[in-house]
Amino acid sequence: MMEVRLIQLTKRFGDVTAVDRVDLEVGHGEFVALLGPSGCGKTTTLLMIAGIYAPTGGEIRFDDRVVNRIPPKDRNIGMVFQSYALYPHMTVLENITFPMRLKKVPKEVMLKRAQEVADMMGIGHLMDRRPGQLSGGQQQRVALGRALAKEPDILLFDEPLSNLDARLRLSMRAEIKRLQIELGITSIYVTHDQVEAMTMADRIAVMREGKLQAYETPDDLYDRPKNLFIAGFIGNPPMNFLDVEVVHQGERYLARRPGLEVAVAPERAQKAAGRGTVILGIRPEDVTVGQGPIQGQVYVVEPLGRDDLLDIQVGDIRIHALADPARRYAMGDSVQLAIDPDAVQFFDPRTEQSLLWT
């Protein structure tokens, strides 16, 4: 197990800053996800950790050793790519043992370790096949087995499940997480899929335009988003955002906008009251359909299986809410809504920072 520390890590390509002074610490045996949209700098960060890109500024430390100038082959990392990067002319056995052959590992040790890893990955019976004879899931297992067989100190994943179908992604998520916990290898996992990050990672580093937005546990990112971007990016279906003004009326706090009035828990409302227009955020699962003071009309229904996602017109805005499919809501239905007063978030419209958690 190894600790990884990024200190003011920066990468520029000409006039473009791809990674901008990122500070990050990955603990021994921790599984960390780098999450963000395309172009946010997450893969560039991973490739600097791997040694494929040289940083423009800052430091990369493995434990107490600065590795900025150490070539990839001497960093003892295992890397799993989106494209699998298997050698098509080699068998599964030859692919798995290739990194060990480069290190001149004795043949008996190499074959024993390759078989152990292949059996652990459920591909021990495929050792004589070539990649072209394997399914996508089997090829991904070979790529992971090759990374594990060299007994790395750090495992790096670059969107490894993107090419798999939905069912296989689900099972491979579980496999990778189980292996990582059993082996205790420090792991850094790049993905744009927030479900992957939320289900697999101990902590998630959210990136946007090269900057680190937050570095928190999945629960903290979901329940206590520090800014508008995180609130909208984390969670599926995404959070609703409404421009409101929070006022104190008698013993109650209300979030108001034309055609809408929402009661808000005092401990949250007090941080947004008196600021003029603020942004209220509420997740679709925290909107109750079928009862409540808010009147709306169903604009469209999206069946999701376990739930229906309703797009509900309320005055001049639309609110997404989850509903029981058994209620059989249809386009044009009049509905009543209630918003959970203890689940609302508030954001400053100018800075986009949370008014609750900063």
N, C-alpha and C positions, 0 to 999 in steps of 0.2 A: 504493500500500500504506500501511496505517495501523496503528499500535499502539493497542490498547484496554486501558485499565486501570480496574478497579473497586476503589475504596478504601473499605472498611467500608460497602459499599452496603446500605441497609436500606429496606424498604417495609412499612408497616403500614396495615392497613385497620381502623380502629377499634381494638379490643383484640387483633386478630389480626395477628401478625407473619408476613408471607408470605415475606420475604427478610431474613435476620438477619446483618448485618455481614459481607458477602461480600467477600473480597479475591481478585482474579483479574487476571492479565495475559495478554493475547493478543498474540503477537508479530506483526511485519510479515509479511503473507502467510500466516499460520498458519490452519489449519482446526481449530476447537475445538468440541466437542460439549458441551452442557449436558444431562446424563442424570440421570433419576430417575423415580420413580413419580408418578402424578397427585397434584397438590397439594403438590409439593416446592418450588415457587418458581421453576422454570426458565423458564417462559413469562413470569412477572412480571419476572424479571431481564432477559429479552430485550426486553420492552416498555419497560423503563426505558432500556435502551441505545438503543432506537429513538426515545425521546422521547415515547411515547404515555402512559406513566405518569411522574409526577414522583417522584423518590426522597423518602423521609421523612428519610433521613440518608445521609451519605457522599458520595462523588464519582464521577463518570464522566468519564474523560479520553480524548480522541482525540488521540494523540501528547501534546503538552504542554498542550492546550487543555481546560479544564473545560467540559463541554457540558450540565451539569444544567439550565440555563435556556434553552438554545437549542432552538427548535421543530424538530419532525421534518423539515420541508421544507428546513431549512438545515443538516442534518447530513450530507448527501450519502450516504445509505444506500440500499441496495436491499433490499426485503423480499419474501419468498416465504411465503405462508400455506398452511395446510392446506386451506382452502376455495378456493384459487386466486384468489378475489376479482377475477374478470374482469368487465368490463361486458358484459352479455348483448346489448345493442343495438349494440355496436361490433364491427367486424371485427377479425381478428387484427392487421392493420396498425395500426388505430386504437388497440387496446389497448396494443400495444408502444410506440407513439409518444406515448401520453397523457402520461407524466411529462415528456417532452421538450417537448411543446406548452405545458405549464404553465411551463416555464423559458424559453419563447420561443426555442428553438433554431431557427436558420434551416431552412426547409423542405427544401432540398436535402441539408443535413447530416443532418437527421432521417431522411429516407427512406433515405439511403445506410446510415446506422448501423443502422436497423431491418432492412434487408434482410441486412446482414452478420450480425447477431445471429440472425435467423431461419434463415439458411442454416447457421450454426454449430449451431443447435438441431435442424436437420432438419425445419423447418416452413416453409421458404421458399416452398413451393408451396401453402400454405394461407392466404396473406395476405388473401384476399377472403372467407374464411369467418367465421361468427360462432361464439362458444363452444358454442352448442347443437348445432352440426354437427360437433363434435370429440369424440374419445374422451377419457377421463380423462388418459391419458398425454400426449396432444397439448395439452390444456388446461394441464397442469403445465408443459410446455415453453414455452407462451406466457407463463405467469406468470414463469417464470425468465428468458425473453427480455426481458420488460418490465423486470425488475429490472436486467439486465445492460446494456440499451440506454442507460440514463442514466449509465453509466460511474461506478458508485459507488465510494467508498473502502472501504466495508464492506458485506458481504452478510449478511443475517440470515434464517435459515430457522426457521419455526415448524411443526414436524412436517409437512413438505411432502409426504411420501409415504404418509401414513396412509390416504388414500382409494384407493390403488391396489392392484391385486391383487399376489400374491406375485412372479410373474415380472416384472411391470413395475417393482415396487419394486427388484428386483435390478438391472435394466438402468439405471434412473434413478439409483440409488446410484453406479454406475460413471460415468454421464454427468456428474453433479454434481461428483464428485471430480476427474474428468479436466479439466473446465472450470476448476475452482478452481485446480488446479495450473498449467494453461496460462496463465491470466489473472493469477495471483498475487494475487488479492483476499483480504484478511483476511476470514474467514468464521466466523460463530457459528451453530451448528445445534442447535436444541432437539429432543429426542426422548426417548420412554420406551422405545424399542427398543434394547437393548444391542448387538444385532448391527449395526444401523446405525451406532451410535457407534463400535464396535470396528473396523469395516471402513473407515470414512470419515475419522475424526478423527486429527490429529497428537497432540492431547492431549484428555483427557476430564475435565470437571468433574462429579463425582458429587454430587448434592444430595439432601437428605432433610430434610423439615420446615423448609425455609427456610435450612438451614445447609449450607455446603460441607463434604462428607465427605472428599474427596480430589481432587487435580488432578494427574493422571499420564498417562503414555503408556498406550495399550491394553495393551501387554505387562506393564508394571509393575502395573497394576490387576489383571490376570489372575493373574500369578505371585506377586505380593507384596501381597495385599489388606491394608489397614491396619486394617480392623475387620470385624466379623461381617456387618454390612449389605452392605458392598462385596463380600465373599466370596460371599454368597448371591445378590446381584443381578447380578453379572458372571459370565457363563458359562452355557451351555445345552447339556445339562441342568444344573440348579443343583448346587452342592456339597452333599455329605453332611455332616451335623454329628452328632458323637457325644460324649456326656459320658464322659470317661476320666480315669484317674489315671496319670501317667507315673512309672515307677520305674526305678531303676538296678539291674540284676541281673547280677552278674559283669562281663563286658565288654560287655554289651548294655543297651540302653534299651528298655523295653516300655511301650506304652500299653494299659492294662487297663480292662475293665469286665466285669460278670458275663456269662460266655459268650463273651467275646472277648478276644484277646490279640494285639497288633500290634507287630512290631519297627519301631523308628523310628531314622532316621539320628541319630547322636550330636549333630552340630552343631545339629540342630533340637530334639532331646529335652532337651538341657541347659537350654534356656530355659524349659521347661515342667515339668521334674522338681522334685519337692518342693513343689509349690504346691497339693496336694490336687486337687480336681476341676477339670479344664480342658476346653475344648471342642476336639475334634479335627475338622479339616475335611479332606475328601478329595474330589477331583472324580471323577465316574463314569468318565472316561477313564483315571484312574490306578488303577482297580480291575481286576485281571485275573481273568477267569472261566475255570474249567476246571482250575486248579491252585492250590495254596497251602494254608496251614494252617487257614484259616477254613472251617467247614462251614455251609452255608445251604440254603434251599429256595426255589425260584422262586415268588414270590407272584403276579406277573403279568408278561406280556411285551408291550412296546409296540414294534411294528415302525416304524423310522424310515427304512427304505430301505437306506442304506449300513450302518447298525448296527441292532441290537435293543437297546432300553433295558429292562434287567431290573430288577424290583423284587424284592429278595431278602430273605427273612426270616432273620435271624441272631439267635437267642435272642429277646429281647423288642423288638428294633429291626429296621428295614428299611433296606437299603443299595441305592442305585441304582448300576448298573454298565452299561457298554456291552459288547456281545458281537457276535461275527461271526454274521450271520443264517444262514450255512451250518451252524452247529452245531445249529440248530433246537431251541433250548430251549423247553420247554413248562411251563405251570403245574404245580406239584407236583414238578418235577425236583429231585433233590438235586445240589448243586453245591459245588465248592471255590473259594475266593476267595483272592487275595493283594493286599495294599495296598502300593503303591510307598512304601518307607520314606523316599525322598528328596523326595516330593511332598506330605507331610502339612503342614497348617497348624495352629497352636495359637492359641486365643483365651482371654482372661480372661472367665469367665462373668459377672463383676460389672460390669466396664467395657465389655465387648464389644470391646476393643482387641486387636490382634494382639500375641502375645508374641514374634513373630519380627521384625517390620518396623517397630515404632514407635521 
